[in-house]
Amino acid sequence: MLRVPLRSHVLPNPASFTRLLSSLADSLADQIASKGAEIRVLKSEGLDKAALLPHITELQALKAQLPATPATPITAPILTMEEIVSLCKRRGFVFPSSDIYNGFAGFYDYGPLGSELKNNIKQKWWQTFVHEREDVVGLDSSIIANPSIWEASGHTKNFADPMVDCKETKLRFRADQVSEEGSGGWTLAYSASM
């Protein structure tokens, strides 16, 4: 039986777990092939059966460790975005930004665990894509830029979201989020979290 040590509180990624089992089985298959070749060489040298017996026993023990059936991938439950956000809020990873003041859709503040997770992901990404590659260099620049940069890059000409202001609620919507209804009234085309 092939045994893989896993901590009980860690749920492995199904793809990486399958790759791990596959690599362990490949390593075991290599050991079996090597031991089989060693036994064939010893047989060709004329070694008697009594002297071959420990090598054959070792080969049989290696073969017994092979899994009986190929590893089946572990299927993880499919979660909705609302369930993931709810879990992150309960565990203190993220909180909706300005939540007590109606918040901003899509903006989150990081809690203690979220800050650690974000920094770990950023460090791993930086290590993989900046330090381990010779054709990439790191750059950390400001998000706020001179308007002439946005004009030169084509952002001001090519990207425009016409806005509609509601005079009753004083809220602003993108024009593609509202639709006209008969006598000049407007309604939201879909419900958006605000």
C-alpha positions in Angstrom: 0.0 0.0 0.0 1.4 3.4 -1.0 1.1 5.8 2.0 1.3 9.5 1.6 1.7 11.5 4.8 -0.8 14.3 4.9 -1.8 16.6 7.8 -5.4 16.0 8.6 -6.3 19.7 8.7 -5.0 20.4 5.2 -7.2 19.7 2.2 -4.9 19.0 -0.7 -5.4 20.5 -4.1 -6.9 17.6 -6.2 -4.5 18.2 -9.1 -1.4 18.5 -7.0 -2.4 15.5 -4.9 -2.9 13.4 -8.1 0.5 14.6 -9.4 2.1 13.7 -6.0 0.6 10.2 -6.1 1.7 9.8 -9.8 5.3 10.9 -9.0 5.5 8.5 -6.0 4.1 5.7 -8.2 6.7 6.6 -10.9 9.5 6.6 -8.4 8.3 3.2 -7.1 8.1 1.8 -10.7 11.7 3.0 -11.3 12.8 1.2 -8.1 11.1 -2.0 -9.3 12.6 -1.8 -12.8 16.1 -1.2 -11.3 15.7 -4.2 -8.9 14.4 -6.4 -11.7 17.4 -5.4 -13.9 19.7 -6.2 -11.0 18.2 -9.7 -10.6 18.5 -10.4 -14.3 22.2 -9.4 -14.2 22.7 -11.7 -11.1 20.9 -14.6 -12.9 23.1 -14.1 -16.0 26.2 -14.3 -13.8 25.0 -17.8 -12.7 24.0 -17.0 -9.1 22.0 -19.8 -7.5 18.4 -19.5 -6.3 19.3 -19.3 -2.6 21.5 -16.3 -3.2 18.8 -14.7 -5.4 16.1 -15.2 -2.8 16.7 -12.0 -0.8 16.7 -9.9 -4.0 13.5 -11.5 -5.2 11.9 -10.9 -1.8 12.9 -7.3 -1.9 11.4 -7.0 -5.4 8.1 -8.6 -4.3 7.9 -6.1 -1.4 8.4 -3.2 -3.8 5.6 -4.6 -6.1 3.3 -4.9 -3.1 3.6 -1.2 -2.5 2.2 -0.3 -5.9 -1.4 0.9 -5.8 -3.9 -1.7 -7.0 -5.8 0.8 -9.1 -4.7 4.1 -10.6 -5.2 7.1 -8.3 -8.6 8.7 -8.8 -8.7 12.5 -8.6 -10.3 14.0 -5.5 -13.2 16.2 -6.4 -13.6 19.4 -4.4 -17.0 20.9 -3.7 -18.0 23.7 -6.1 -18.5 26.9 -4.2 -20.3 30.0 -5.3 -18.6 33.4 -4.9 -21.1 34.4 -2.2 -20.1 31.3 -0.1 -16.4 32.1 -0.6 -16.9 35.8 0.4 -19.0 34.8 3.4 -16.3 32.3 4.6 -13.6 35.0 4.1 -15.6 37.5 6.1 -16.3 35.0 8.9 -12.7 34.0 9.2 -11.4 37.6 9.1 -9.6 37.4 5.7 -11.4 40.3 4.1 -14.1 42.8 4.9 -16.1 44.9 2.5 -14.5 48.3 2.4 -16.6 51.0 4.2 -19.2 48.4 4.9 -21.1 50.4 7.6 -21.5 53.3 5.1 -23.1 51.2 2.3 -19.6 50.2 1.1 -18.1 50.1 -2.4 -18.9 47.1 -4.6 -15.7 45.1 -5.3 -13.5 46.8 -2.7 -12.3 44.9 0.3 -10.1 45.7 3.3 -7.8 42.9 4.4 -8.0 41.5 7.9 -4.9 40.0 9.7 -5.2 36.6 7.9 -6.0 38.3 4.6 -2.9 40.5 4.9 -0.7 37.5 5.5 -2.3 35.6 2.6 -2.0 38.5 0.2 1.7 39.1 1.1 2.5 35.3 0.7 0.8 35.3 -2.7 2.6 38.5 -3.8 6.0 37.1 -2.6 5.5 33.8 -4.4 4.4 35.5 -7.6 7.4 37.9 -7.4 9.7 35.0 -6.8 8.3 33.0 -9.8 7.9 35.8 -12.3 10.7 38.2 -11.4 13.6 36.4 -9.6 13.4 33.1 -11.5 13.2 34.6 -15.0 16.0 36.5 -16.8 13.6 38.3 -19.2 11.5 40.0 -16.6 12.3 42.8 -14.2 10.3 44.1 -11.3 8.6 47.5 -11.3 6.5 49.1 -8.6 4.8 52.3 -9.8 2.0 54.6 -8.8 -1.6 53.9 -10.0 -2.3 57.6 -10.2 -0.7 59.1 -13.2 -0.6 62.3 -15.2 -3.7 62.5 -17.6 -1.4 62.8 -20.6 -0.2 59.1 -19.9 -3.9 58.0 -20.2 -4.3 59.9 -23.4 -1.1 58.5 -24.9 -2.1 55.0 -24.1 -5.5 55.4 -25.7 -7.5 54.9 -22.5 -9.4 58.2 -22.7 -10.4 57.8 -26.4 -11.1 54.1 -26.4 -12.6 53.5 -23.0 -15.6 55.5 -21.9 -18.5 54.5 -19.7 -21.4 56.9 -20.1 -23.0 57.6 -16.7 -26.6 58.2 -15.7 -27.4 60.2 -12.5 -30.6 59.4 -10.6 -32.0 62.7 -9.3 -34.2 61.1 -6.6 -31.6 58.8 -5.0 -28.5 60.8 -6.0 -26.9 57.5 -7.2 -24.8 57.2 -10.4 -25.1 54.2 -12.7 -23.3 53.2 -15.9 -25.7 53.7 -18.9 -25.5 50.0 -19.9 -26.9 49.1 -16.4 -30.2 50.9 -17.0 -32.9 50.4 -19.5 -35.7 52.8 -20.6 -39.3 51.9 -19.8 -42.0 53.5 -21.8 -42.8 57.0 -20.6 -39.3 58.3 -19.8 -38.9 56.1 -16.6 -35.6 54.3 -16.1 -35.0 51.0 -14.2 -31.9 49.1 -13.4 -31.3 46.4 -16.1 -29.9 44.1 -13.4 -29.5 44.2 -9.7 -26.1 45.3 -8.7 -24.7 45.2 -5.2 -23.9 48.8 -4.0 
